[in-house]
């Protein structure tokens, strides 16, 4: 079944709310003199963190909502300083899920050396993701933001809660349709390798 899309025109220094997802698109600045032309876009929604990106024509960003993930793609940057965007909801789908086998039941917080190692491990995952040829730039950006979220959570929650959060975040990447099955499996595998020092090889694909 073909998903519906929505086209939204936004003038420079103004905002428009979309019907799909109730997103607020703000064109902070449109530069028609640069090559390629570009727009400084802010995507927001009440109750969700804003996302700022500089995009050229055909660039896109992925934005999370309670209803799912939406793709916002630049269709054109026109005279009279106006940007046209295409809004598409990503179709949710079944994909691989991950779990930790025989995980440690303790929920103590991480030590500072462990936090440093987690950040280093996730940086390795980010670098590996960036070299995937089957991921679009907006998907790499989206995954990178999720890795930032996982890294930041390690400062706030205990290790058992953090492992569950990391697995849940990975699973949501698959279910939301933000990435395909092959990159999803790769993410589980590379994250398991990067965090082997903590998980002991216990991060597994469940299906």
Beta strands, then each sheet from edge to edge (+ up, - down):
strand 1: 5-11
strand 2: 14-17
strand 3: 24-31
strand 4: 38-45
strand 5: 48-56
strand 6: 60-65
strand 7: 68-78
strand 8: 82-89
strand 9: 98-100
strand 10: 203-205
sheet 1: 1+ 8- 7+ 6-
sheet 2: 2+ 3- 4+ 5-
sheet 3: 9+ 10-
end
